Amino acid sequence: MHTIEVIGLGAGDINQLPLGIYRKLTKQENVVYVRTKDHPVIETLEQEGVTFHAFDPIYEQYDTFEEVYTTIAQTLITQAQNNTSLVYAVPGHPMLAEKTVQLLLGNSDVEVKISGGQSYLDPLFSALKIDPIDGFQFLDATSFTRNQIDYRQHLIFCQVYDRFIASEVKLSLLEDLSPDHPVTVVEAVGSAQENIQTIPLVALDQEVNLSNLTSVYVPPVQAEALNHQFFRLRDTIAILRGPNGCPWDQKQTNVSLRKYLIEEAYELIDAINQEDDDGIIEELGDVLLQVMLHSQIGEDSGYFTIDDVIRTVTEKMIRRHPHVFGTANVETEADVLNNWQAIKETEKETAQAVSVLDRIPSAASPLVKAEGLQREAAKVGFDWSTPAPIWEKITEEINEVRIAIEESNEMEIEKELGDVLFAIVNIARYYKVNANLALEQTNQKFIRRFRFMEQRIAIEQRGMKEFTLDELDVLWNEAKKQE
């Protein structure tokens, strides 16, 4: 089996290099491959006769670190196959933030031996005077995502090689922290060139020297500065519902909160209709508050938690989007909707589903329920394929209303008017118009015009009842012209 022995060069200069590692390197007769020559011990070892082949030029050949590391690993594997064995040296410890080593370990064509080396974490903890038992997160500055960051722990970014990487780290941190938030830049920790400098976050890519020995430290952030993160909302709701919380929040139940969820949903729709971005933010927050309260009640009762809610919707979205998360192929929006419906129907195949109409929430508003009933019936073929018979049905229902009115039959008037509304919802659905939203637009239009009339009437210091209907029609038409 071809062998690659990986040796760690430690975190500092030659004085920090373990004696065993020093002897192993200085006794090497063959060339020692090294990821980078930019390390304090390389020059000293070269003076003592060690020959190195560095991969620094590869960094200039590729646009991504992934390509760089893959190329280095493949080159080492090829050389090991040609020469039976070789030695590969890396900064620090081979098992700490060394992607090339992980790639080698994942290859079955060679045997990889790890020969230790001092990690730079020990001198780093000493230099920063922190105890990782308080919580510690170690991230590669070249390959992290913002949602990985936990600001409640000691946070260290390694491999902050240059200003570009430092800028990427800074921009990610600025999503959560203020520009003047202090961060500490640690250079060549554990060596004679060690330098520690605390600067404002905004200056991270501007005022410091950077190299492959640079790390950036962010101390734990107070929870009060992280109010935009989910854990803060969850903790806040738990406190409100807790023993020392708010009496009103403590007494709420899933039943008592129903009306508030409906109210908040309508207020959100109002903000959307008004294209009020600040209003949308606030109202979305209020809707989210209702979700959190319901979930906390479930947790307090031992039935479910917000984790169950999030897990359920995440799994549902993944399951219903096989063209994104799986191997299904779609070409059009219609394909997506057909896939969605087919998967949804499979999910709903339970013993309780006696009728397809059972899918419509019984608590929905009459307009929403009417559209839902028609939609479900249409899925099984009970629907008109053209609009003409729907218009005929509307005319028919209006005529039946007139007959009921002529007969002064109040019960029939109500029933027939209901049939008219149901038929109108059907024609709206045919033309892909949401009847509930369409009616709300008309409500808002009526409100705007009526308020215009009120303002004009107030100028004349008369009551609306003092105006004739013809005069009010004139004002109404004026209001229409303002739109």
C-alpha positions in Angstrom: 0.0 0.0 0.0 1.3 3.5 -0.9 1.8 5.6 2.2 1.6 9.4 2.9 2.9 10.4 6.3 1.4 13.8 7.3 3.5 15.8 9.8 2.3 18.9 11.7 4.7 21.8 11.8 3.1 23.3 14.9 1.8 26.7 15.5 5.0 28.6 16.2 8.7 28.9 15.4 11.4 26.2 15.6 11.5 26.4 19.4 7.9 25.3 19.6 8.5 22.2 17.3 8.4 18.9 19.2 11.7 17.1 19.3 10.4 14.0 17.7 8.9 15.9 14.8 12.2 17.9 14.4 14.2 14.7 14.2 11.8 13.1 11.7 12.0 16.1 9.4 15.8 16.6 9.6 16.5 12.9 8.9 14.4 13.0 5.7 16.6 12.2 2.6 13.8 12.7 0.2 11.9 16.0 -0.6 9.3 16.9 2.0 6.1 18.2 0.4 4.6 21.1 2.3 1.3 22.9 1.7 2.8 26.3 2.1 6.3 27.7 2.8 4.7 30.6 4.7 5.5 29.1 8.1 8.1 30.1 10.7 9.9 26.8 10.9 10.4 26.2 7.1 13.4 28.6 6.7 15.1 27.2 9.8 14.7 23.6 8.6 15.9 24.5 5.1 19.1 25.9 6.7 19.5 22.5 8.4 19.3 20.7 5.1 15.6 19.7 4.7 14.4 20.0 1.1 10.8 21.2 0.6 8.5 21.2 -2.3 5.8 23.7 -1.6 2.3 24.0 -3.2 2.1 27.8 -3.0 2.0 28.3 -6.8 -1.2 26.3 -6.9 -3.0 28.9 -5.0 -2.5 31.3 -7.9 -3.8 28.9 -10.5 -7.4 28.4 -9.2 -10.3 30.6 -8.1 -11.5 28.6 -5.2 -9.9 26.9 -2.2 -11.8 23.7 -3.0 -10.0 23.5 -6.3 -6.6 24.2 -4.7 -7.0 21.6 -2.0 -8.3 19.0 -4.4 -5.3 19.6 -6.7 -2.8 19.3 -3.8 -4.4 16.1 -2.6 -4.5 14.5 -6.0 -0.8 15.5 -6.7 0.2 13.9 -3.4 -1.6 10.7 -4.2 0.0 10.5 -7.6 3.4 11.1 -6.2 2.9 8.5 -3.5 1.8 5.9 -6.1 5.0 6.7 -8.1 7.3 6.6 -5.1 5.7 4.2 -2.7 5.7 6.7 0.2 6.2 10.4 0.9 6.1 12.9 3.7 3.6 15.8 3.6 4.0 18.7 6.2 1.2 21.1 7.1 1.0 24.1 9.5 -0.3 23.3 13.0 -1.8 19.9 13.6 -2.8 17.7 10.6 -6.3 17.2 12.0 -7.1 20.8 12.7 -8.5 22.9 9.8 -6.6 20.9 7.1 -8.9 20.2 4.2 -6.1 18.5 2.2 -5.6 16.0 5.0 -9.3 15.2 5.1 -9.3 14.6 1.3 -6.3 12.3 1.7 -8.0 10.4 4.5 -11.1 9.9 2.3 -9.1 8.3 -0.5 -8.7 4.5 -0.4 -5.8 4.4 -2.8 -3.2 5.4 -0.2 -2.6 4.8 3.5 -2.4 8.0 5.5 -0.4 8.2 8.7 -0.8 11.1 11.1 2.4 12.1 12.9 1.1 14.7 15.2 2.3 18.3 15.6 1.2 21.0 18.0 -2.1 22.6 17.4 -2.1 26.3 17.6 -5.3 26.3 19.7 -3.4 25.8 23.0 -1.3 29.0 22.6 -4.3 30.8 21.2 -6.4 30.1 24.3 -3.5 31.2 26.4 -2.9 34.4 24.4 -6.6 35.3 24.5 -7.0 34.2 28.1 -10.2 32.3 27.4 -11.5 28.9 28.6 -13.2 26.9 25.8 -15.3 25.1 28.4 -17.5 28.3 28.3 -18.4 27.4 24.7 -16.1 27.5 21.7 -16.7 27.6 18.0 -13.9 27.2 15.4 -14.7 28.2 11.8 -12.8 28.1 8.6 -12.9 31.7 7.2 -12.7 30.3 3.7 -15.8 28.1 3.9 -18.5 29.0 6.4 -22.0 30.2 6.3 -23.6 32.9 8.4 -26.2 30.5 9.9 -23.4 28.4 11.4 -22.3 31.2 13.7 -23.3 31.0 17.4 -22.4 34.4 18.9 -23.1 33.1 22.4 -19.8 31.2 22.4 -16.1 32.1 21.9 -15.8 32.4 18.2 -12.6 32.0 16.2 -12.1 32.2 12.5 -8.9 30.5 11.2 -7.2 30.9 7.8 -7.9 34.6 7.4 -5.2 34.7 4.7 -5.8 38.0 3.1 -8.0 41.1 2.8 -10.5 39.4 0.6 -11.2 36.6 3.1 -11.2 39.2 6.0 -13.7 41.2 4.0 -16.0 38.2 3.6 -15.8 37.5 7.4 -16.5 41.2 8.2 -19.5 41.4 5.9 -21.0 38.2 7.4 -20.5 39.5 10.9 -21.9 42.9 10.1 -25.2 41.2 9.3 -25.5 40.6 13.1 -23.1 43.0 14.9 -22.5 46.7 14.9 -19.6 48.2 12.9 -17.8 49.2 16.1 -18.1 45.8 17.7 -14.6 44.8 18.9 -12.8 41.8 17.3 -9.3 40.6 18.0 -6.8 39.8 15.3 -4.2 37.2 16.3 -1.1 36.8 14.2 1.5 34.0 14.5 0.3 33.0 18.0 2.9 31.1 20.0 5.9 32.4 18.1 8.3 35.2 18.6 6.3 37.2 16.0 3.0 36.8 17.9 0.9 40.0 17.6 -2.6 40.6 19.1 -4.6 43.6 18.2 -8.3 44.5 19.0 -10.0 46.7 16.5 -13.5 47.7 15.4 -15.2 45.1 13.2 -15.5 47.6 10.4 -11.7 47.9 10.2 -11.0 44.1 9.9 -10.0 44.3 6.3 -8.3 47.7 6.5 -6.0 48.2 9.4 -4.2 44.9 10.0 -1.5 42.7 8.4 -2.9 39.4 7.3 -1.2 36.0 6.5 -1.9 32.3 6.7 -1.1 32.6 10.4 -3.9 35.1 11.1 -7.0 34.3 13.1 -9.9 36.5 14.2 -11.5 36.2 17.6 -15.0 37.4 18.5 -15.9 37.2 22.2 -19.3 36.0 23.3 -22.0 38.5 22.5 -24.6 39.5 25.1 -28.1 38.1 24.3 -29.6 41.6 24.3 -27.6 42.5 21.2 -29.0 39.5 19.3 -32.7 40.3 19.4 -33.0 39.6 15.7 -32.1 35.9 16.2 -34.6 33.2 16.6 -33.4 31.9 20.0 -34.2 35.4 21.5 -37.8 35.3 20.4 -38.2 31.7 21.7 -36.7 32.6 25.0 -38.8 35.7 25.3 -42.1 33.9 24.7 -41.0 31.2 27.2 -40.4 33.9 29.8 -43.7 35.5 29.2 -45.5 32.2 29.6 -43.3 31.2 32.6 -43.9 31.5 36.3 -42.7 35.1 36.5 -44.1 36.1 33.2 -47.2 38.1 32.1 -50.6 37.1 33.5 -52.3 37.7 30.1 -49.8 35.4 28.2 -50.0 32.8 31.0 -53.8 32.4 30.7 -53.9 32.1 26.9 -54.8 28.8 25.2 -54.8 27.7 21.6 -58.6 28.3 21.6 -58.4 31.8 23.1 -55.8 32.9 20.6 -57.8 31.9 17.5 -59.3 35.4 16.9 -55.9 37.1 17.2 -54.4 35.0 14.5 -57.2 35.9 12.2 -56.9 39.6 13.0 -53.1 39.6 12.5 -53.4 37.8 9.2 -55.8 40.4 7.9 -53.6 43.2 9.2 -50.7 41.7 7.3 -52.8 41.5 4.1 -53.7 45.2 4.6 -50.0 46.1 4.8 -49.3 44.1 1.7 -52.1 45.8 -0.2 -50.8 49.2 0.9 -47.2 48.2 -0.2 -46.1 49.3 3.3 -42.7 47.6 3.8 -42.4 48.7 7.5 -46.0 47.6 8.0 -45.3 44.2 6.4 -42.3 43.7 8.8 -44.4 44.5 11.8 -47.4 42.5 10.8 -45.3 39.5 9.8 -43.8 39.7 13.3 -47.3 39.7 14.8 -48.2 36.6 12.8 -45.0 35.0 13.9 -45.8 35.9 17.5 -49.0 34.0 17.2 -47.1 30.9 15.9 -44.7 31.2 18.8 -47.4 31.5 21.4 -49.3 28.5 20.1 -46.1 26.5 20.0 -45.1 27.5 23.5 -48.6 26.5 24.8 -48.0 23.1 23.1 -44.6 22.8 24.8 -46.0 23.9 28.2 -48.7 21.2 27.9 -46.2 18.6 26.8 -47.8 18.0 23.4 -45.4 19.6 20.9 -42.8 22.3 20.5 -41.7 24.9 17.9 -39.1 22.3 16.9 -41.9 20.0 15.8 -43.6 22.8 13.9 -40.4 23.7 12.1 -39.4 20.0 11.4 -42.8 19.3 10.0 -42.9 22.2 7.6 -39.2 21.7 6.5 -39.8 18.0 5.8 -43.0 18.9 3.9 -41.3 21.4 1.7 -38.5 19.0 0.9 -40.9 16.2 0.3 -43.1 18.3 -2.0 -40.2 19.7 -4.0 -38.6 16.6 -5.4 -37.5 18.6 -8.4 -35.3 20.7 -6.1 -34.3 18.2 -3.4 -34.6 15.0 -5.4 -34.3 13.7 -8.9 -37.7 14.6 -10.3 -37.7 16.7 -13.5 -40.1 19.6 -14.2 -40.3 22.0 -17.1 -43.2 24.3 -16.2 -45.0 25.8 -13.3 -47.9 23.5 -14.1 -45.6 20.5 -13.7 -44.7 21.8 -10.3 -48.3 22.2 -9.2 -49.2 18.8 -10.5 -46.4 17.2 -8.6 -47.3 19.1 -5.5 -51.0 18.0 -5.7 -50.1 14.4 -6.3 -47.7 14.3 -3.3 -50.3 16.1 -1.2 -53.0 13.6 -2.1 -50.7 10.7 -1.1 -50.1 12.4 2.3 -53.8 12.9 2.9 -54.8 9.3 2.2 -55.9 8.4 5.7 -58.9 6.6 7.2 -60.4 9.9 8.3 -60.6 11.3 4.7 -64.1 10.1 3.9 -64.6 12.9 1.3 -62.3 15.1 -0.7 -64.1 18.0 0.7 -62.8 17.1 4.2 -59.6 18.9 3.1 -61.3 22.3 3.4 -61.0 23.8 6.9 -64.4 24.1 8.5 -63.2 27.4 10.2 -62.5 29.1 6.9 -64.5 32.2 6.0 -67.5 31.5 3.7 -65.8 32.9 0.6 -62.6 31.0 1.2 -64.6 27.8 1.9 -66.6 28.3 -1.3 -63.5 28.5 -3.4 -61.9 25.6 -1.7 -65.0 23.4 -2.1 -65.1 24.2 -5.8 -61.4 23.6 -6.2 -61.5 20.2 -4.6 -64.5 19.2 -6.7 -62.8 20.3 -9.8 -59.8 18.1 -9.1 -62.1 15.0 -9.5 -63.7 16.3 -12.7 -66.8 18.0 -11.3 -66.3 21.3 -13.0 -67.2 23.2 -16.2 -64.5 23.4 -18.8 -65.6 26.7 -20.3 -67.0 29.9 -18.7 -70.3 30.0 -20.7 -72.3 27.7 -18.4 -71.0 29.4 -15.3 -72.3 32.8 -16.6 -75.6 31.1 -17.4 -75.7 29.7 -13.8 -75.1 33.2 -12.4 -78.1 34.5 -14.5 -80.2 31.6 -13.4 -79.4 32.2 -9.7 -80.2 36.0 -10.0 -83.5 35.2 -11.5 -84.3 32.8 -8.7 -83.5 35.6 -6.2 -85.9 37.9 -8.0 -88.7 35.3 -7.8 -88.0 34.8 -4.0 -88.2 38.6 -3.5 -91.5 38.8 -5.5 -92.8 36.0 -3.2 -91.5 37.8 -0.1 -90.0 34.5 1.1 -87.1 35.7 3.3 -85.7 32.2 3.8 -85.6 31.6 0.0 -84.1 35.1 -0.6 -81.2 34.2 1.7 -80.6 30.8 0.1 -80.8 32.2 -3.5 -78.5 35.1 -2.7 -76.1 32.5 -1.3 -76.3 30.6 -4.6 -75.5 33.8 -6.5 -72.4 34.4 -4.4 -71.3 30.8 -4.8 -71.7 31.1 -8.6 -69.7 34.3 -8.6 -66.9 32.7 -6.7 -66.9 29.9 -9.3 -66.5 32.4 -12.2 -63.7 34.2 -10.3 -62.0 30.8 -9.7 -62.3 30.0 -13.5 -60.4 33.2 -14.3 -57.8 32.5 -11.5 -59.0 35.4 -9.3 -59.1 34.9 -5.5 -62.7 35.9 -4.7 -61.8 36.8 -1.1 -58.9 39.2 -2.1 -61.0 40.6 -5.0 -63.8 41.5 -2.6 -61.3 43.0 -0.2 -60.0 45.2 -2.9 -63.5 46.5 -3.5 -64.0 47.0 0.2 -60.8 49.2 0.3 -61.9 51.1 -2.8 -65.3 51.8 -1.2 -63.6 53.0 2.0 -61.3 55.4 0.0 -64.2 56.9 -2.0 -66.6 57.1 1.0 -63.9 58.9 3.1 -63.4 61.3 0.2 -67.1 62.1 0.3 -66.9 62.6 4.0 -64.1 65.0 3.7 -65.8 67.1 1.0 -69.1 67.1 3.0 -67.2 68.2 6.2 -65.9 71.3 4.3 -69.4 72.4 3.6 -70.3 71.9 7.3 -73.4 69.8 6.5 -74.4 66.3 7.5 -74.4 63.5 4.9 -78.0 62.9 5.4 -78.7 66.5 4.3 -77.4 65.6 0.8 -79.6 64.1 -1.9 -78.6 60.8 -3.5 -77.9 62.7 -6.7 -75.6 65.0 -4.9 -73.8 62.1 -3.2 -73.4 60.4 -6.6 -71.7 63.5 -7.9 -69.2 63.3 -5.0 -68.8 59.6 -5.5 -67.9 60.2 -9.2 -65.4 62.9 -8.1 -63.8 60.3 -5.8 -63.5 57.9 -8.7 -61.6 60.5 -10.7 -59.1 60.8 -7.9 -57.9 57.2 -8.3 
